[in-house]
Amino acid sequence: MARTPEGRVKDQIVEILKACNAYYFFPQSGIYGRSGLPDIIACINGRFIAIECKAGKNTATALQLKEIGKINDAGGFAVVVNEDNMDRLAAVLNVMSKGERV
């Protein structure tokens, strides 16, 4: 089965997270879940990270942006990532994996 463009973005992010020795998972929404949660939740050196994955010209919904804002306001690191800013994410997570502040 062919991967969707967003699936390929997720695959690349997982490789970045693995290279940083991050703990990560994909939260499931559903009857007991919450809408708008980012696609990937991770932890690197005690730092909470949330990543919303998009592909091409797709953008985050208002609800997704609200959740990202709540995470950032609480001191976490939450971002929307696509093919265009993947390198920037990799650089930031690499710094975090070394225990440095971003």
C-alpha positions as a Markdown table, in Angstrom:
| # | Residue | x | y | z |
|---|---|---|---|---|
| 1 | Met | 0.0 | 0.0 | 0.0 |
| 2 | Ala | 1.4 | 3.4 | -1.0 |
| 3 | Arg | 2.1 | 5.9 | 1.7 |
| 4 | Thr | 0.2 | 9.2 | 1.6 |
| 5 | Pro | 2.3 | 12.4 | 1.4 |
| 6 | Glu | 1.5 | 13.1 | 5.1 |
| 7 | Gly | 2.5 | 9.5 | 5.9 |
| 8 | Arg | 5.9 | 10.2 | 4.3 |
| 9 | Val | 6.3 | 13.3 | 6.4 |
| 10 | Lys | 5.5 | 11.2 | 9.5 |
| 11 | Asp | 8.1 | 8.6 | 8.5 |
| 12 | Gln | 10.8 | 11.2 | 8.1 |
| 13 | Ile | 10.0 | 12.7 | 11.5 |
| 14 | Val | 10.1 | 9.3 | 13.1 |
| 15 | Glu | 13.6 | 8.8 | 11.7 |
| 16 | Ile | 14.7 | 12.2 | 13.2 |
| 17 | Leu | 13.2 | 11.2 | 16.6 |
| 18 | Lys | 15.0 | 7.9 | 16.5 |
| 19 | Ala | 18.3 | 9.6 | 15.7 |
| 20 | Cys | 17.7 | 11.8 | 18.8 |
| 21 | Asn | 16.9 | 8.8 | 21.0 |
| 22 | Ala | 13.5 | 10.3 | 21.7 |
| 23 | Tyr | 10.5 | 8.6 | 23.3 |
| 24 | Tyr | 7.5 | 9.1 | 21.0 |
| 25 | Phe | 4.1 | 7.9 | 20.2 |
| 26 | Phe | 1.1 | 8.6 | 18.0 |
| 27 | Pro | -1.9 | 9.5 | 20.1 |
| 28 | Gln | -5.2 | 8.1 | 19.0 |
| 29 | Ser | -8.3 | 10.2 | 18.9 |
| 30 | Gly | -11.7 | 8.5 | 19.3 |
| 31 | Ile | -14.4 | 8.0 | 21.9 |
| 32 | Tyr | -12.0 | 8.6 | 24.8 |
| 33 | Gly | -9.6 | 10.8 | 22.9 |
| 34 | Arg | -9.5 | 14.5 | 22.2 |
| 35 | Ser | -9.8 | 16.2 | 18.8 |
| 36 | Gly | -7.1 | 18.5 | 17.6 |
| 37 | Leu | -4.2 | 16.7 | 19.3 |
| 38 | Pro | -0.9 | 16.8 | 17.4 |
| 39 | Asp | 0.1 | 13.7 | 15.4 |
| 40 | Ile | 3.2 | 12.8 | 17.4 |
| 41 | Ile | 4.0 | 13.3 | 21.1 |
| 42 | Ala | 7.6 | 12.9 | 22.1 |
| 43 | Cys | 10.0 | 13.5 | 24.9 |
| 44 | Ile | 13.7 | 14.4 | 24.5 |
| 45 | Asn | 15.8 | 15.0 | 27.7 |
| 46 | Gly | 12.7 | 15.7 | 29.7 |
| 47 | Arg | 11.4 | 18.2 | 27.2 |
| 48 | Phe | 7.7 | 17.7 | 26.0 |
| 49 | Ile | 7.4 | 17.8 | 22.2 |
| 50 | Ala | 4.3 | 17.8 | 20.1 |
| 51 | Ile | 4.4 | 17.7 | 16.3 |
| 52 | Glu | 1.5 | 18.2 | 13.9 |
| 53 | Cys | 2.4 | 16.7 | 10.5 |
| 54 | Lys | 1.3 | 18.3 | 7.2 |
| 55 | Ala | 2.2 | 17.7 | 3.6 |
| 56 | Gly | 2.3 | 20.0 | 0.7 |
| 57 | Lys | 0.1 | 23.1 | 1.1 |
| 58 | Asn | -2.1 | 21.6 | 3.9 |
| 59 | Thr | -2.3 | 23.7 | 7.0 |
| 60 | Ala | -3.3 | 23.1 | 10.6 |
| 61 | Thr | -6.9 | 23.5 | 11.5 |
| 62 | Ala | -8.0 | 26.2 | 14.1 |
| 63 | Leu | -8.4 | 23.4 | 16.7 |
| 64 | Gln | -5.0 | 22.0 | 16.0 |
| 65 | Leu | -3.4 | 25.5 | 16.3 |
| 66 | Lys | -5.3 | 26.0 | 19.6 |
| 67 | Glu | -3.9 | 22.8 | 21.0 |
| 68 | Ile | -0.4 | 23.7 | 19.8 |
| 69 | Gly | -0.8 | 27.1 | 21.5 |
| 70 | Lys | -1.8 | 25.4 | 24.8 |
| 71 | Ile | 1.2 | 23.2 | 24.7 |
| 72 | Asn | 3.6 | 26.1 | 24.0 |
| 73 | Asp | 1.9 | 28.2 | 26.7 |
| 74 | Ala | 2.5 | 25.3 | 29.2 |
| 75 | Gly | 6.2 | 25.3 | 28.4 |
| 76 | Gly | 6.3 | 22.4 | 25.9 |
| 77 | Phe | 7.5 | 22.6 | 22.3 |
| 78 | Ala | 4.8 | 22.2 | 19.7 |
| 79 | Val | 5.1 | 22.8 | 16.0 |
| 80 | Val | 3.6 | 22.2 | 12.6 |
| 81 | Val | 6.0 | 20.4 | 10.3 |
| 82 | Asn | 5.9 | 19.8 | 6.6 |
| 83 | Glu | 8.5 | 19.0 | 3.9 |
| 84 | Asp | 9.7 | 22.7 | 3.9 |
| 85 | Asn | 10.7 | 22.9 | 7.5 |
| 86 | Met | 11.8 | 19.4 | 8.2 |
| 87 | Asp | 15.5 | 20.4 | 8.3 |
| 88 | Arg | 14.8 | 23.1 | 10.9 |
| 89 | Leu | 12.9 | 20.6 | 13.1 |
| 90 | Ala | 15.9 | 18.1 | 12.8 |
| 91 | Ala | 18.3 | 20.9 | 13.9 |
| 92 | Val | 16.1 | 21.9 | 16.9 |
| 93 | Leu | 15.6 | 18.3 | 18.1 |
| 94 | Asn | 19.3 | 17.6 | 17.7 |
| 95 | Val | 20.1 | 20.5 | 20.0 |
| 96 | Met | 17.5 | 19.2 | 22.5 |
| 97 | Ser | 19.0 | 15.7 | 22.4 |
| 98 | Lys | 22.3 | 17.1 | 23.5 |
| 99 | Gly | 20.6 | 18.7 | 26.5 |
| 100 | Glu | 21.0 | 22.2 | 25.2 |
| 101 | Arg | 18.2 | 24.8 | 25.5 |
| 102 | Val | 16.5 | 26.0 | 22.3 |
